[in-house]
Amino acid sequence: MCWDRVPHSQIQIWLVIFMMIWLINLSVLQVLIRTGPRTDWHASRVLGVASLDGIAWGLSAWLLMGYNALLDPWLAAVLCGVGAVNAPAYITYIRAYRVQIASIWVVALIASALHPERSHVLDGIVGLSVFYALIVFHMHSIAQRVLEGIRLQVANATLAEQLNAALQVVEHDAATDMLTGQANRRALDLLLKQQMNLASKGRRTFSLLMLDIDHFKQINDVHGHGVGDDTLRAFVSRVRVHLRQGDVCTRYGGEEFVIVLPGTTLKTAIEVAERLRLSIAESDLLTEPPVKVTVSIGVAEYVAGQTIEQLLKMADEAMYAAKQGGRNQIRVSAN
């Protein structure tokens, strides 16, 4: 090292000091990482790290320069390189970069003042000073542009998140019945397309339940539409209790609902429909005023090659047969 122009003891002292400072800075930075994004708490620590780093490099001028007229310019060039290499690391906190550069320069300057007999050192310090002055000057404007770019990216990311959240709300509203909170006809069509696609690939079948509240018009006529709306919401709550997590209840229109039962055969769908019918008929949906209803249910299982309209028609015809048969019952479509 240093072409054997510098006493080995000087090199060893510098290496020991450099490694000690490096370990201290590493431990401080690890603490900052574990602490998380607390910029108010980090600022003084980062300045301390930058200052110690600058002192470590500045000591190379103190301990290694002045022994050879050819070596000193190379060591000064190394210090210039240190300033250039560290510039990107501090680009978002230019104050710390200025502290590091100032630390290197001050230590090197003190070295030249304490050892006037080392005439070569002063030349290196002059060159170092010119380089550092230029790079600090230019880094200020570069850092400003980088920070402006980061702020713009953050603002754009925030705007994108807001737009995405707004879009999700719009999509949710477009696919949700506002009265009952269940999926609407638009969402039902999309779900049926998905289930038909899975069934066409031989993965699983699915079934539909079409439910119609019996004599619902009388509730509106006797109690008013407000109670009718409350009845629909209570009806949905009662239905949801008996559905699995993957089952989907949709409002088909008025007092009609369609329940999609993925991966469910006709036999199982009939069992689910019977549980729903009994649960709804056994107790009041509302207590004030007391409202008790029954439901007619049509059951249909998807058959390969059917369209959405054909499947819904099968379930609707089965539900209509339950109505015609006396209500409060289930009927199964004839595939």
C-alpha positions as a printed NumPy array, in Angstrom:
array([[   0.   ,    0.   ,    0.   ],
       [   1.117,    3.571,   -0.832],
       [   4.008,    2.109,   -2.872],
       [   5.938,    1.533,    0.388],
       [   6.481,    5.296,    0.576],
       [   4.53 ,    5.696,    3.839],
       [   5.6  ,    4.099,    7.127],
       [   3.579,    0.977,    7.765],
       [   2.702,    2.161,   11.245],
       [   0.913,    5.175,    9.745],
       [  -1.059,    2.94 ,    7.39 ],
       [  -1.996,    0.589,   10.232],
       [  -3.193,    3.475,   12.414],
       [  -5.344,    4.803,    9.593],
       [  -6.824,    1.353,    8.845],
       [  -7.662,    0.728,   12.508],
       [  -9.339,    4.118,   12.875],
       [ -11.167,    3.669,    9.567],
       [ -12.51 ,    0.234,   10.567],
       [ -13.604,    1.45 ,   13.997],
       [ -15.537,    4.348,   12.464],
       [ -17.006,    2.026,    9.841],
       [ -18.305,   -0.353,   12.539],
       [ -19.758,    2.526,   14.563],
       [ -21.545,    3.92 ,   11.507],
       [ -22.818,    0.481,   10.543],
       [ -24.338,   -0.057,   13.997],
       [ -25.982,    3.385,   13.917],
       [ -27.466,    2.743,   10.48 ],
       [ -28.828,   -0.626,   11.625],
       [ -30.588,    1.137,   14.504],
       [ -32.075,    3.637,   12.056],
       [ -33.346,    0.815,    9.84 ],
       [ -35.022,   -0.935,   12.777],
       [ -36.526,    2.339,   14.001],
       [ -38.368,    2.874,   10.735],
       [ -39.312,    6.087,    8.912],
       [ -38.809,    8.691,   11.641],
       [ -37.024,   11.463,    9.757],
       [ -37.126,   13.879,   12.699],
       [ -35.204,   11.356,   14.833],
       [ -32.901,   10.218,   12.022],
       [ -31.553,   13.61 ,   10.923],
       [ -28.958,   14.108,   13.669],
       [ -27.833,   10.463,   13.455],
       [ -27.317,   10.635,    9.7  ],
       [ -25.348,   13.857,   10.119],
       [ -23.19 ,   12.106,   12.705],
       [ -22.568,    9.16 ,   10.376],
       [ -21.644,   11.518,    7.524],
       [ -19.289,   13.496,    9.793],
       [ -17.485,   10.393,   11.093],
       [ -17.197,    9.035,    7.563],
       [ -15.614,   12.29 ,    6.441],
       [ -13.2  ,   12.291,    9.367],
       [ -12.112,    8.722,    8.547],
       [ -11.266,    9.688,    4.974],
       [  -9.742,   13.023,    5.978],
       [  -7.316,   11.203,    8.255],
       [  -5.804,    9.59 ,    5.177],
       [  -4.445,   13.047,    4.275],
       [  -3.282,   13.539,    7.855],
       [  -1.512,   10.183,    8.172],
       [  -0.547,    9.196,    4.628],
       [   0.24 ,   12.379,    2.676],
       [   3.51 ,   14.285,    2.662],
       [   5.859,   11.377,    2.142],
       [   6.16 ,   11.4  ,   -1.632],
       [   5.589,   14.057,   -4.309],
       [   4.032,   11.54 ,   -6.704],
       [   1.909,    9.722,   -4.133],
       [   0.237,   12.837,   -2.703],
       [  -1.665,   13.755,   -5.901],
       [  -2.951,   10.197,   -6.09 ],
       [  -4.172,   10.329,   -2.499],
       [  -5.828,   13.686,   -3.22 ],
       [  -7.473,   12.117,   -6.272],
       [  -8.747,    9.274,   -4.046],
       [ -10.364,   11.839,   -1.734],
       [ -11.926,   13.536,   -4.76 ],
       [ -13.265,   10.143,   -5.821],
       [ -14.691,    9.565,   -2.334],
       [ -16.612,   12.835,   -2.637],
       [ -17.897,   11.911,   -6.087],
       [ -18.893,    8.356,   -5.139],
       [ -20.751,    9.438,   -1.993],
       [ -22.726,   12.16 ,   -3.754],
       [ -25.532,    9.815,   -4.968],
       [ -25.809,    8.254,   -1.5  ],
       [ -26.712,   11.612,    0.018],
       [ -28.655,   12.986,   -2.937],
       [ -31.917,   13.181,   -0.967],
       [ -30.24 ,   14.706,    2.104],
       [ -27.712,   17.143,    0.698],
       [ -27.027,   18.634,    4.128],
       [ -25.393,   15.371,    5.225],
       [ -23.289,   15.362,    2.077],
       [ -22.019,   18.861,    2.805],
       [ -21.162,   17.755,    6.359],
       [ -19.169,   14.799,    5.035],
       [ -17.27 ,   16.907,    2.507],
       [ -16.587,   19.576,    5.143],
       [ -15.259,   16.919,    7.547],
       [ -12.813,   15.563,    4.968],
       [ -11.669,   19.051,    3.998],
       [ -11.253,   20.337,    7.589],
       [  -9.224,   17.315,    8.722],
       [  -7.038,   17.515,    5.612],
       [  -6.588,   21.251,    6.108],
       [  -5.556,   20.769,    9.745],
       [  -3.071,   18.15 ,    8.607],
       [  -1.44 ,   20.611,    6.213],
       [  -1.321,   23.29 ,    8.942],
       [   0.225,   20.981,   11.543],
       [   2.855,   19.68 ,    9.163],
       [   4.103,   22.662,    7.17 ],
       [   7.248,   20.717,    6.385],
       [   5.201,   18.43 ,    4.166],
       [   5.139,   20.842,    1.248],
       [   3.388,   18.454,   -1.106],
       [   0.296,   18.253,    1.115],
       [  -0.686,   21.869,    0.566],
       [  -0.818,   21.406,   -3.205],
       [  -3.128,   18.419,   -2.775],
       [  -5.367,   20.311,   -0.366],
       [  -5.696,   23.213,   -2.796],
       [  -6.753,   20.882,   -5.585],
       [  -9.102,   19.051,   -3.219],
       [ -10.675,   22.352,   -2.132],
       [ -11.372,   23.408,   -5.719],
       [ -12.924,   20.042,   -6.561],
       [ -15.085,   19.955,   -3.429],
       [ -16.289,   23.513,   -3.969],
       [ -17.392,   22.68 ,   -7.503],
       [ -19.08 ,   19.364,   -6.66 ],
       [ -20.975,   20.78 ,   -3.643],
       [ -22.14 ,   23.712,   -5.761],
       [ -23.453,   21.488,   -8.54 ],
       [ -24.864,   18.812,   -6.221],
       [ -27.179,   21.374,   -4.637],
       [ -29.091,   21.971,   -7.868],
       [ -29.028,   18.276,   -8.783],
       [ -30.409,   17.329,   -5.372],
       [ -33.199,   19.873,   -5.761],
       [ -34.244,   18.36 ,   -9.076],
       [ -34.098,   14.831,   -7.664],
       [ -36.23 ,   15.818,   -4.667],
       [ -38.736,   17.544,   -6.927],
       [ -38.91 ,   14.381,   -9.019],
       [ -39.46 ,   12.243,   -5.92 ],
       [ -42.166,   14.596,   -4.657],
       [ -43.846,   14.408,   -8.055],
       [ -43.679,   10.597,   -8.016],
       [ -45.142,   10.498,   -4.508],
       [ -47.894,   12.901,   -5.536],
       [ -48.639,   10.822,   -8.641],
       [ -48.646,    7.61 ,   -6.583],
       [ -51.024,    9.178,   -4.071],
       [ -53.275,   10.385,   -6.872],
       [ -53.192,    6.941,   -8.476],
       [ -54.198,    5.346,   -5.158],
       [ -57.041,    7.82 ,   -4.771],
       [ -58.229,    7.192,   -8.322],
       [ -57.963,    3.437,   -7.827],
       [ -59.944,    3.657,   -4.582],
       [ -62.567,    5.806,   -6.302],
       [ -62.727,    3.35 ,   -9.198],
       [ -63.199,    0.435,   -6.811],
       [ -66.028,    2.306,   -5.112],
       [ -67.649,    2.994,   -8.493],
       [ -67.242,   -0.63 ,   -9.578],
       [ -68.623,   -1.841,   -6.244],
       [ -71.599,    0.503,   -6.49 ],
       [ -72.218,   -0.544,  -10.093],
       [ -72.341,   -4.208,   -9.05 ],
       [ -74.232,   -3.783,   -5.751],
       [ -77.888,   -3.335,   -4.943],
       [ -77.938,   -0.221,   -2.772],
       [ -80.976,   -1.29 ,   -0.717],
       [ -79.89 ,   -4.76 ,    0.37 ],
       [ -76.119,   -4.537,   -0.124],
       [ -76.157,   -7.68 ,   -2.235],
       [ -74.89 ,   -8.151,   -5.779],
       [ -77.18 ,   -6.857,   -8.505],
       [ -78.174,   -8.235,  -11.912],
       [ -74.991,   -6.94 ,  -13.557],
       [ -72.829,   -8.776,  -11.027],
       [ -75.017,  -11.876,  -11.385],
       [ -74.392,  -12.043,  -15.139],
       [ -70.632,  -11.79 ,  -14.617],
       [ -70.709,  -14.475,  -11.927],
       [ -72.755,  -16.85 ,  -14.07 ],
       [ -70.334,  -16.394,  -16.979],
       [ -67.473,  -17.28 ,  -14.66 ],
       [ -69.231,  -20.361,  -13.3  ],
       [ -70.203,  -21.512,  -16.791],
       [ -66.603,  -21.14 ,  -17.929],
       [ -65.421,  -23.312,  -15.033],
       [ -68.119,  -25.878,  -15.706],
       [ -67.244,  -26.029,  -19.409],
       [ -63.698,  -26.98 ,  -18.459],
       [ -65.039,  -29.89 ,  -16.449],
       [ -63.974,  -28.519,  -13.1  ],
       [ -67.332,  -28.387,  -11.312],
       [ -71.031,  -27.829,  -11.738],
       [ -73.173,  -25.247,   -9.96 ],
       [ -76.808,  -24.609,   -9.12 ],
       [ -79.205,  -21.689,   -8.804],
       [ -81.956,  -20.873,   -6.356],
       [ -84.529,  -18.299,   -7.4  ],
       [ -86.477,  -16.92 ,   -4.439],
       [ -89.619,  -14.802,   -4.444],
       [ -91.16 ,  -13.431,   -1.245],
       [ -94.819,  -14.446,   -1.111],
       [ -97.427,  -11.652,   -1.032],
       [ -94.777,   -8.966,   -0.701],
       [ -97.047,   -6.361,   -2.274],
       [ -99.371,   -6.627,    0.722],
       [ -96.531,   -5.541,    3.044],
       [ -96.042,   -2.348,    1.046],
       [ -99.794,   -1.759,    0.851],
       [-100.404,   -2.269,    4.583],
       [ -97.238,   -0.899,    6.187],
       [ -95.719,    1.314,    3.501],
       [ -92.603,    1.061,    1.382],
       [ -90.293,    1.901,    4.306],
       [ -91.316,   -1.278,    6.108],
       [ -91.101,   -3.101,    2.8  ],
       [ -87.476,   -2.009,    2.437],
       [ -86.73 ,   -3.099,    6.01 ],
       [ -88.314,   -6.456,    5.237],
       [ -86.055,   -6.959,    2.23 ],
       [ -82.96 ,   -6.185,    4.288],
       [ -84.075,   -8.518,    7.074],
       [ -84.853,  -11.198,    4.499],
       [ -81.329,  -10.989,    3.083],
       [ -79.82 ,  -11.181,    6.572],
       [ -81.828,  -14.335,    7.307],
       [ -80.77 ,  -15.901,    4.003],
       [ -77.079,  -15.118,    4.474],
       [ -76.981,  -17.097,    7.718],
       [ -77.589,  -20.321,    5.808],
       [ -75.152,  -19.764,    2.937],
       [ -71.543,  -20.83 ,    2.671],
       [ -68.72 ,  -18.359,    2.251],
       [ -68.508,  -18.918,   -1.509],
       [ -72.263,  -18.713,   -2.144],
       [ -73.53 ,  -15.459,   -3.622],
       [ -76.914,  -13.861,   -3.011],
       [ -78.038,  -11.364,   -5.653],
       [ -81.112,   -9.19 ,   -5.94 ],
       [ -82.761,  -10.095,   -9.216],
       [ -85.503,   -7.499,   -9.108],
       [ -88.204,   -6.29 ,   -6.705],
       [ -88.701,   -9.028,   -4.123],
       [ -86.92 ,  -11.674,   -6.225],
       [ -83.447,  -12.955,   -5.398],
       [ -81.091,  -15.396,   -7.103],
       [ -78.562,  -17.392,   -5.117],
       [ -75.582,  -18.93 ,   -6.929],
       [ -74.235,  -22.094,   -5.303],
       [ -70.8  ,  -22.883,   -6.828],
       [ -69.728,  -26.52 ,   -6.868],
       [ -73.198,  -27.642,   -5.81 ],
       [ -75.25 ,  -30.447,   -7.363],
       [ -79.014,  -30.342,   -7.705],
       [ -79.523,  -32.648,   -4.722],
       [ -77.505,  -30.43 ,   -2.387],
       [ -79.148,  -27.293,   -3.777],
       [ -82.577,  -28.72 ,   -2.891],
       [ -81.398,  -29.284,    0.696],
       [ -80.122,  -25.691,    0.92 ],
       [ -83.407,  -24.372,   -0.476],
       [ -85.433,  -26.312,    2.076],
       [ -83.338,  -24.978,    4.96 ],
       [ -83.874,  -21.447,    3.683],
       [ -87.622,  -21.932,    3.296],
       [ -88.021,  -23.295,    6.811],
       [ -85.83 ,  -20.617,    8.383],
       [ -87.759,  -17.788,    6.762],
       [ -91.172,  -19.227,    7.618],
       [ -90.471,  -20.106,   11.238],
       [ -90.239,  -16.614,   12.776],
       [ -90.955,  -12.936,   12.128],
       [ -88.501,  -10.988,   10.012],
       [ -89.492,   -7.754,   11.755],
       [ -90.908,   -7.246,   15.227],
       [ -92.045,   -3.633,   14.941],
       [ -94.336,   -3.83 ,   13.126],
       [ -94.459,   -7.624,   13.169],
       [ -93.811,   -8.939,    9.675],
       [ -93.701,  -12.606,    8.837],
       [ -93.26 ,  -13.919,    5.321],
       [ -92.832,  -17.115,    3.385],
       [ -90.844,  -17.716,    0.235],
       [ -91.274,  -19.711,   -2.945],
       [ -88.061,  -21.176,   -4.355],
       [ -87.138,  -22.562,   -7.747],
       [ -84.045,  -24.794,   -8.02 ],
       [ -82.016,  -25.403,  -11.187],
       [ -78.67 ,  -27.021,  -11.934],
       [ -76.518,  -25.844,  -14.804],
       [ -76.444,  -28.086,  -17.843],
       [ -73.479,  -27.919,  -20.197],
       [ -74.195,  -25.76 ,  -23.221],
       [ -76.884,  -23.635,  -21.594],
       [ -76.91 ,  -19.887,  -21.884],
       [ -77.415,  -17.555,  -18.947],
       [ -80.911,  -16.762,  -20.148],
       [ -81.828,  -20.453,  -20.406],
       [ -80.542,  -21.23 ,  -16.93 ],
       [ -82.377,  -18.301,  -15.373],
       [ -85.543,  -19.248,  -17.242],
       [ -85.38 ,  -22.77 ,  -15.808],
       [ -85.043,  -21.436,  -12.262],
       [ -87.788,  -18.852,  -12.88 ],
       [ -90.206,  -21.458,  -14.221],
       [ -89.55 ,  -23.682,  -11.194],
       [ -90.139,  -20.746,   -8.865],
       [ -93.356,  -19.842,  -10.719],
       [ -94.518,  -23.46 ,  -10.337],
       [ -93.946,  -23.129,   -6.563],
       [ -96.111,  -19.991,   -6.593],
       [ -98.842,  -21.704,   -8.566],
       [ -98.652,  -24.725,   -6.311],
       [ -99.613,  -22.752,   -3.216],
       [ -96.45 ,  -20.79 ,   -2.267],
       [ -94.093,  -21.486,    0.665],
       [ -92.547,  -24.419,   -1.142],
       [ -89.74 ,  -25.37 ,   -3.488],
       [ -89.895,  -26.764,   -6.98 ],
       [ -87.133,  -28.245,   -9.092],
       [ -86.69 ,  -27.498,  -12.778],
       [ -86.901,  -30.323,  -15.24 ],
       [ -83.595,  -30.28 ,  -17.119]])
